Amino acid sequence: MASVIEKTIRSAVTSGIMKVADFNRKRLAEPKGGHPFLTGIHTPMTEELTLAELRVDGEIPTDLDGRYLRIGPNPVTQPDPASYHWFIGDGMAHGVRIKGGKAEWYRNRWIRSNAVSDALGEPRKPGERSPRTDNANTNIVGIDGRTFAIVEAGGKPVELNETLDTVAHNPFDGTLQNSFSAHPHYDPATGEMHAICYDAQTPEKVWHTVVDKHGKVVREEPVTVKDGPSIHDCQITNNYVLIFDLPAVFSMKRLIAGYAFPYEWNTKHPSRLGLLPRDGSEDDVIWCAIDEPCYVYHPSNAFERDDGKVVVDVVVHESTYANSALGPGGSWTRFERWVADPVTQKVERTVLHDRGQEFPRYDERLTCKPYRYTYCIALAESTHADLDMGGSKLFKHDLETGETQVRELGENHHPGEFVFVPRSPESAEDEGWLVGLVIDAAKERTELQILKADDFTGNPQAVIHIPHRIPPGFHGNWVPSTS
């Protein structure tokens, strides 16, 4: 633990650096042609809405009882386009309540950080915050009948009510001591959620954090790292937590230059996959080398083979933060299978599908087990330097046969992340619904589509019409009703 003197020195140095960064931020040039994540389909919404009696084509399954939730950045006031980064925008949650074959409501609500509350002229919400940021904009999850907006890099969870209003900034009832993650992974066998968490202010550590089935943190195990890696996601197997320690790292140069999200691509930082025993310490991590620099925002499922090797399927980026300070910057993405050998401490990579894609989802009842299907969204077929959400296809990968089915959504129709919902607790894998938002860019509207996973290219089961464009966001989940 740092001494009082160390903390004082660190605080003074940080204060000085931030003064320089603030000065340089004012000198940054605006991007030519407008900011790609503040214009076009990314243009932010300007109001909160509550809509009932949504128009529906087809039939909503009567067994669906819950909320489809999605969150993403949506600045409440116009940010400075010269320094704005997509990943830091004020969080806005969107939700559709489904019950009895009907879409009862759509709502969107800003997450009430202090800055958002001030901008809206409201009293600030209660609760414990990080001293550096109280924004949450990356994922939204249900835990033990409660709803939390979550974020990485140092922010704390924010609790929302059933209708997406902010209740309080709540680090799991005071049980979370450090930062959290945008991607905790639920283990169906234990009811726990596992995450690998990092904090931009503590570049030499990450934490394996476990939240129990009651929403209380029961483990925060530190693991020493170098360079301040940005570890967006993780995955779990029966015995391990997977740590993606890859060359997207903290950049003092970008911070001092005035950029709001100070991470960069640095191939001097080794690419490696850590196998941390679930109850182990940093001394027990098995670090497996990866042959070429790359980045993983999102894995699909992971499991252990009988020979002890660990399999994880991942969307791989050639790089990130390399070509842009405004959003993810890289050249290509593809879907790969990684096999980590704890004995040789190496990772074998196999390309499963070489088209640009992201947001892999699967039947999460099979977490930690061998599985067959992954569902992804296609990215735009362009060489744009940022993660372009302008694709118009969905992919369904059959990992047994190697076949990929392609669902064409139509011109000017751009999907966000689709989540899998089983038809019943006893349904087989792929026997369920795929639920996600699709932007109709030509009409400036949005559809919540409910597709049959096992009839992937067939007619939608139902389409719920939302009469405005919901900007592309990050992550969403189906949260079933608890009563």
C-alpha atoms as one frame of an Amber mdcrd trajectory, in Angstrom:
protein
   0.000   0.000   0.000   1.330   3.431  -0.944   2.522   5.616   1.920   1.062
   9.049   2.636   4.177  10.667   1.117   3.897   8.535  -2.043   0.214   9.408
  -2.411   0.969  13.115  -1.984   3.729  13.065  -4.608   1.561  11.064  -7.027
  -1.351  13.471  -6.554   0.860  16.512  -7.210   2.384  14.968 -10.333  -1.036
  13.987 -11.631  -2.378  17.486 -11.040   0.500  18.990 -13.012   0.087  16.570
 -15.895  -3.628  17.274 -16.121  -3.004  21.014 -16.310  -0.714  20.437 -19.296
  -3.284  18.087 -20.856  -6.062  20.660 -20.439  -3.903  23.290 -22.128  -3.030
  21.009 -25.063  -6.628  19.834 -25.459  -7.622  23.332 -26.528  -5.044  23.213
 -29.311  -6.236  19.971 -30.928  -7.638  20.239 -34.446 -11.184  19.128 -35.209
 -11.452  16.023 -37.420 -12.012  16.814 -41.076 -15.523  16.010 -42.259 -16.917
  15.873 -38.728 -16.369  13.449 -35.890 -17.306   9.910 -37.059 -18.902   9.088
 -33.702 -20.926  12.307 -33.392 -22.416  12.388 -36.898 -24.380  10.124 -39.244
 -25.912   7.117 -37.546 -23.901   8.021 -34.428 -25.571  11.434 -34.013 -26.629
  11.521 -30.331 -30.239  11.572 -29.174 -31.262  14.817 -27.523 -34.140  13.774
 -25.267 -35.478  11.043 -23.047 -38.619   9.283 -24.244 -41.257   6.971 -22.850
 -43.262   5.241 -25.579 -46.126   2.784 -25.240 -48.179   0.796 -27.733 -45.282
   0.130 -30.059 -46.194  -1.236 -33.487 -45.294  -4.882 -33.998 -45.028  -6.971
 -37.146 -45.357 -10.708 -36.577 -45.961 -12.259 -33.169 -43.896 -11.729 -30.042
 -43.459 -15.105 -28.275 -45.680 -15.211 -25.204 -42.924 -16.945 -23.229 -40.700
 -13.861 -23.487 -41.160 -11.966 -20.239 -38.515  -9.392 -19.436 -36.557  -6.440
 -20.769 -34.184  -6.120 -23.661 -31.595  -3.588 -22.459 -28.832  -1.840 -24.378
 -26.439   0.962 -23.441 -23.954   3.191 -25.210 -22.346   6.641 -25.288 -24.665
   9.572 -25.951 -23.255  12.973 -24.883 -25.825  15.088 -23.060 -24.161  18.271
 -24.348 -22.104  18.811 -27.490 -18.540  17.710 -26.684 -15.400  19.146 -28.185
 -15.018  17.053 -31.373 -11.245  17.573 -31.382 -10.682  15.585 -28.190 -13.853
  13.462 -27.941 -13.434   9.682 -28.000 -16.387   7.362 -28.619 -15.629   5.358
 -25.477 -16.097   8.255 -23.045 -19.535   9.636 -24.021 -22.226  10.004 -21.349
 -24.022   6.699 -20.899 -27.581   6.285 -22.171 -29.630   3.159 -21.461 -32.384
   1.944 -23.777 -34.964  -0.689 -22.918 -37.995  -2.478 -24.322 -40.341  -4.229
 -21.880 -41.886  -7.390 -23.322 -44.675  -9.352 -21.646 -47.647 -11.444 -22.728
 -46.818 -11.166 -26.415 -46.717  -7.351 -26.284 -44.077  -4.629 -26.291 -45.309
  -2.669 -23.274 -42.849   0.215 -23.476 -39.649   1.680 -24.800 -37.606   4.031
 -22.610 -34.233   5.735 -22.873 -32.520   7.390 -19.933 -29.147   9.038 -19.425
 -27.070   7.514 -16.639 -26.950  10.256 -14.027 -23.299  11.055 -13.572 -22.699
  14.350 -11.774 -22.037  16.031 -15.135 -25.301  14.732 -16.619 -27.333  15.731
 -13.567 -25.786  19.197 -13.658 -26.469  19.574 -17.390 -30.108  18.558 -16.887
 -30.533  20.876 -13.896 -31.262  18.047 -11.485 -29.995  17.188  -7.998 -27.049
  14.847  -8.092 -27.687  11.182  -7.379 -26.353   9.629  -4.180 -23.736   6.948
  -3.819 -20.038   6.132  -3.919 -18.110   7.229  -7.006 -14.607   6.946  -8.332
 -12.832  10.299  -7.879 -11.869  10.231 -11.571 -15.086   9.278 -13.372 -18.671
   8.445 -12.516 -19.805   7.703 -16.066 -21.072   4.207 -16.976 -21.733   3.584
 -20.663 -20.542   0.162 -21.782 -22.791  -2.652 -20.539 -26.020  -3.135 -18.622
 -26.724  -6.287 -16.651 -29.213  -7.829 -14.273 -27.850  -9.190 -10.973 -30.136
 -10.756  -8.353 -33.192  -8.806  -9.505 -31.341  -5.478  -9.771 -30.061  -3.587
 -12.804 -26.542  -2.140 -13.107 -24.860   0.030 -15.734 -21.165  -0.836 -15.789
 -17.909   0.402 -17.275 -14.173  -0.349 -17.147 -10.930   1.555 -16.474 -11.859
   2.836 -13.011 -15.570   3.617 -12.935 -18.013   2.150 -10.414 -21.353   0.436
 -11.166 -24.515   2.536 -11.265 -27.777   0.986 -10.087 -30.916   1.618 -12.149
 -34.541   0.819 -11.433 -36.892  -1.282 -13.560 -37.644   1.687 -15.818 -33.968
   2.681 -16.216 -33.920   5.707 -13.935 -30.698   6.081 -11.947 -31.120   5.028
  -8.322 -27.585   5.507  -7.020 -23.935   5.022  -7.761 -23.510   1.674  -6.092
 -20.298  -0.410  -5.985 -22.285  -3.530  -5.097 -23.442  -2.258  -1.711 -19.926
  -1.160  -0.775 -18.296  -4.553  -1.366 -16.296  -3.432  -4.453 -13.016  -1.840
  -3.388 -11.336  -1.338  -6.781 -12.546  -0.770 -10.331 -14.996  -3.012 -12.198
 -15.292  -4.264 -15.771 -17.682  -3.888 -18.688 -17.727  -7.677 -19.095 -18.365
  -9.886 -16.093 -19.041 -13.490 -17.135 -21.745 -15.533 -15.429 -21.017 -19.116
 -14.441 -24.267 -21.133 -14.578 -22.773 -23.775 -12.283 -22.033 -21.424  -9.370
 -24.156 -18.321  -9.963 -21.021 -16.179  -9.702 -19.840 -13.507 -12.124 -16.127
 -13.283 -12.921 -14.316 -10.247 -14.354 -10.811  -8.994 -15.050 -10.728  -5.325
 -14.048  -8.222  -2.537 -14.628  -7.850   1.080 -13.560  -6.111   3.703 -15.687
  -4.626   5.189 -12.516  -3.061   1.884 -11.455  -1.202   0.672 -14.553   0.809
  -2.012 -12.773  -2.201  -4.112 -11.662  -5.385  -5.778 -12.804  -7.830  -7.623
 -10.573  -9.747 -10.876 -10.799 -13.066  -9.815  -9.300 -15.871 -12.212  -8.391
 -19.454 -11.136  -7.652 -21.589 -13.764  -5.936 -25.173 -14.626  -6.841 -26.448
 -12.017  -4.362 -24.540  -9.174  -6.031 -21.738  -8.939  -3.451 -18.033  -8.928
  -4.273 -16.290 -11.929  -2.704 -12.865 -11.734  -4.362 -10.545  -9.019  -5.721
  -7.255 -10.748  -6.454  -4.493  -8.478  -7.855  -2.293  -9.584 -10.749   0.825
  -7.618 -11.643   1.121  -6.398 -15.254   3.198  -3.851 -17.155   2.405  -0.735
 -19.219  -1.240  -0.358 -18.127  -3.015  -2.714 -20.573  -6.619  -2.002 -21.550
  -8.283  -5.367 -20.884 -11.836  -4.976 -22.133 -13.105  -8.515 -21.595 -12.201
 -11.922 -20.203 -13.642 -15.431 -20.239 -13.830 -18.373 -17.856 -13.480 -22.147
 -17.948 -14.118 -24.667 -15.190 -10.671 -24.059 -13.709  -9.366 -20.784 -15.129
 -10.063 -17.128 -15.692  -8.585 -15.925 -19.009  -6.591 -12.670 -19.010  -6.130
 -11.003 -22.429  -2.924  -9.011 -21.897  -2.439  -7.419 -25.320  -0.616  -4.355
 -26.778  -3.333  -1.726 -26.194  -1.767   0.186 -23.320  -1.881   3.458 -21.427
  -0.139   6.328 -23.219   1.237   9.257 -21.264   1.963  10.918 -24.608  -1.725
  10.863 -25.604  -2.795  11.996 -22.150  -0.461  15.004 -22.218  -1.510  15.790
 -25.803  -5.054  16.314 -24.499  -6.867  13.226 -25.735  -9.634  12.065 -23.436
  -9.006   8.326 -23.897  -5.221   7.962 -23.527  -4.508   4.486 -24.893  -2.375
   3.517 -27.873  -1.099   0.515 -29.821   2.363  -0.485 -28.634   3.821  -3.703
 -30.054   6.714  -3.557 -27.586   4.177  -4.827 -25.075   4.068  -8.640 -25.474
   0.842 -10.345 -26.554  -0.084 -13.080 -24.114  -3.034 -14.992 -22.693  -3.048
 -15.633 -18.954  -4.616 -18.716 -17.407  -5.338 -17.748 -13.806  -6.677 -20.551
 -11.588  -9.997 -19.367 -10.233  -8.781 -19.493  -6.625  -5.131 -18.777  -7.446
  -2.861 -15.798  -7.021  -0.670 -13.997  -9.535   2.110 -16.522  -8.865  -0.142
 -19.230 -10.292  -0.910 -17.528 -13.642   0.211 -19.547 -16.656   1.171 -16.977
 -19.301   0.838 -18.323 -22.847   2.622 -16.450 -25.632   0.718 -15.271 -28.734
   2.752 -15.328 -31.939   1.726 -11.977 -33.490   0.512  -8.716 -31.937  -3.298
  -8.490 -32.003  -6.211  -7.332 -29.877  -9.387  -8.940 -28.582 -12.286  -6.834
 -27.416 -14.704  -9.758 -27.171 -14.380 -13.520 -26.850 -17.133 -16.016 -27.453
 -17.184 -19.103 -25.210 -14.212 -20.935 -23.662 -13.748 -24.467 -22.334 -11.115
 -27.031 -21.400 -10.365 -30.105 -23.501  -9.677 -33.570 -22.103  -5.969 -33.064
 -22.869  -5.857 -30.024 -20.559  -5.629 -27.424 -23.293  -7.876 -24.361 -23.126
 -10.037 -23.355 -26.111 -11.424 -19.857 -26.572 -13.073 -18.396 -29.672 -12.388
 -14.710 -30.220 -12.936 -11.803 -32.596  -9.393 -10.676 -33.347  -8.408  -7.142
 -34.350  -5.176  -6.589 -36.268  -4.629  -3.643 -33.906  -6.579  -1.005 -32.014
  -5.955   2.669 -31.161  -3.281   2.544 -33.870  -4.839   4.739 -36.556  -7.179
   6.984 -34.600  -7.533   8.885 -31.335 -11.313   9.168 -31.840 -12.355   5.506
 -31.582 -10.937   2.036 -32.168  -8.377   2.314 -34.924  -7.264  -0.795 -36.789
  -7.356  -2.488 -40.179  -9.097  -5.860 -40.072 -11.050  -8.162 -37.789 -11.754
 -11.875 -38.074 -13.076 -14.784 -36.023 -10.446 -17.173 -34.657 -10.118 -20.187
 -32.390  -7.288 -19.998 -29.878  -5.966 -23.123 -28.132  -3.734 -22.383 -25.152
  -1.394 -25.138 -23.986  -0.518 -24.812 -20.279   2.502 -27.095 -20.801   4.212
 -25.368 -23.748   2.747 -21.973 -22.694   1.891 -21.099 -26.273  -1.325 -20.232
 -28.129  -2.225 -21.922 -31.408  -4.422 -19.727 -33.651  -6.840 -20.913 -36.351
  -8.902 -18.568 -38.540 -12.555 -19.639 -38.525 -14.020 -16.779 -40.590 -12.103
 -13.906 -42.178 -14.844 -11.297 -42.636 -15.036  -8.154 -40.500 -17.271  -8.776
 -37.481 -17.761  -8.108 -33.799 -19.942  -8.717 -30.705 -19.898 -12.552 -30.616
 -22.673 -14.057 -28.512 -23.638 -17.642 -27.787 -25.997 -19.692 -25.617 -24.597
 -18.671 -22.243 -26.083 -21.722 -20.527 -23.066 -23.464 -22.096 -20.416 -21.192
 -20.595 -17.330 -23.308 -19.741 -18.622 -26.195 -21.890 -18.036 -27.301 -25.488
 -20.591 -25.608 -27.739 -21.517 -25.341 -31.401 -22.867 -21.900 -32.380 -21.709
 -18.285 -32.195 -23.681 -15.298 -33.542 -21.884 -12.095 -34.661 -22.702  -8.842
 -36.410 -20.893  -7.931 -39.624 -18.921  -4.710 -39.718 -19.002  -2.427 -42.729
 -17.013  -3.678 -45.706 -14.575  -0.810 -45.813 -11.057   0.084 -44.755 -12.216
   2.824 -42.414  -9.770   3.202 -39.549 -12.470   2.992 -36.863 -14.815   0.221
 -35.839 -17.527   0.919 -38.417 -21.003  -0.051 -37.225 -22.425   0.388 -40.711
 -22.616  -3.312 -41.622 -25.869  -4.869 -42.816 -25.437  -8.581 -42.052 -25.493
 -11.088 -39.226 -23.295 -14.186 -39.089 -24.069 -17.560 -37.539 -20.972 -19.728
 -37.154 -21.390 -23.497 -36.881 -18.209 -24.500 -35.085 -18.858 -28.191 -35.728
 -19.250 -28.081 -39.515 -17.300 -24.881 -40.204 -20.297 -23.401 -42.047 -21.251
 -19.746 -41.652 -24.778 -18.637 -42.448 -25.296 -15.017 -43.462 -28.462 -13.075
 -42.767 -28.892 -10.017 -44.996 -30.742  -7.232 -43.197 -31.108  -4.994 -46.237
 -29.672  -1.757 -47.522 -29.310   0.965 -44.872 -30.146  -1.525 -42.090 -27.356
  -1.666 -39.499 -27.392  -4.153 -36.598 -26.125  -3.835 -33.083 -25.267  -6.744
 -30.810 -27.789  -9.614 -30.903 -28.254 -11.751 -27.775 -29.432 -15.351 -27.574
 -32.502 -16.180 -25.448 -33.488 -19.871 -25.095 -37.122 -20.740 -25.739 -37.232
 -22.532 -22.390 -34.730 -23.630 -19.752 -34.795 -27.118 -21.280 -34.309 -26.021
 -24.915 -31.336 -27.379 -26.827 -28.544 -25.129 -28.042 -29.750 -22.914 -30.920
 -33.409 -23.483 -29.967 -34.215 -19.932 -29.075 -34.433 -16.313 -30.127 -31.866
 -13.783 -31.262 -32.855 -10.320 -30.069 -31.214  -7.063 -31.124 -31.597  -3.547
 -32.463 -31.342  -2.697 -36.157 -31.087   0.905 -37.366 -33.083   1.837 -40.468
 -30.783   4.683 -41.480 -32.873   5.772 -44.469 -35.998   6.322 -42.328 -34.155
   7.389 -39.141 -35.954   4.659 -37.213 -35.031   1.528 -35.266 -36.354  -2.014
 -35.130 -36.037  -4.458 -32.253 -35.914  -7.711 -34.167 -36.703 -11.100 -32.676
 -35.253 -13.808 -34.910 -35.460 -17.598 -34.748 -31.912 -18.759 -34.090 -32.612
 -22.182 -35.576 -34.159 -20.614 -38.710 -31.460 -17.999 -39.060 -32.246 -16.816
 -42.593 -36.028 -17.168 -42.318 -38.628 -14.499 -41.631 -38.339 -12.696 -38.298
 -40.504 -13.976 -35.492 -41.388 -10.353 -34.685 -40.229  -6.813 -35.400 -40.946
  -4.086 -32.838 -40.878  -0.620 -34.409 -39.285   2.276 -32.518 -40.016   5.579
 -34.291 -36.560   7.139 -33.979 -32.939   6.205 -34.554 -31.135   4.723 -31.570
 -27.420   5.448 -32.116 -25.108   2.430 -32.265 -24.040   1.578 -28.775 -22.037
  -1.092 -27.113 -23.645  -3.936 -25.202 -27.015  -5.223 -24.217 -28.669  -8.176
 -22.521 -31.989  -9.868 -22.114 -32.985  -9.562 -18.457 -35.898 -11.887 -17.621
 -38.538 -10.840 -15.133 -38.066 -12.093 -11.604 -41.703 -11.954 -10.531
